[in-house]
């Protein structure tokens, strides 16, 4: 997921589309939650995890990792 994301905020639907995944709950459990936990992505509204317009973007840490791991 980190390799497919860019610098801008994306909503969950767009992230799922980029990754080719259709099941939202599975995507949240297997991609979003682990990426939030390890600091790869951050929320646009960090104090409101269930905000109706919640979006995510790469953290600076993930951007550095991405630059160092491009094939």
N, C-alpha and C positions, 0 to 999 in steps of 0.2 A: 504494500500500500504506500509506503514512504517513497518508493521509487516512482510511483505513478502520480503522486501529488506534486503540486507546484506551490508557489508562494501565497496564492490567494486563499481566502476562506472558501470552503466547500460545504454544502449541506450533505446530509447522509445519503440522499438519493443520488447525487452526483458522484459521491465517493463509491457507492455501490456500482454505479454504471462504469466507472473507470476500472474497477476491479473485476467486473463481469459476474457479480454476485447478486442474486435476486431475493434471497430470504433475509429480511431486515433484522430479525432477532438474532439469527446466526451471525450476521455481519457484526452486529453490536457486540456480541459475546466474544467472538473470535478475532476481531480486528480493532474495533474502536476502543473497547475497554482495556485490552493489553497495551495498545499504543498510548493511551492516556496514562496508564500506570507506569510505563517505562520512560515517559517524557518525550515521546516522538511527535505527538500532536497536542494541541491546546485548544480549548473552547473559546469561542468569541465572547460568550457570557459565562465566565468561570464561576460566578456566584449563583448562577441559575442553570443547573445542568439540564432541567426539563423545559427550558425556554422554547417557545414554539418556533422561533427562528434561529435555533442553535446551529452554529456552523463550526468547522474545525479547520486548522491550518497546521503546517509543519512548524515545529519549534526550531530555534537556532541550532540546537544540538542535532536534530534530524537533518537539517540542511547541510551541516558540516559532514555528517556521516554520508549523506547522499553524494556530495561532491567527491569524497574519498573512495567511494565504491561504485563509480560509474565504469562500466565495462568498456 
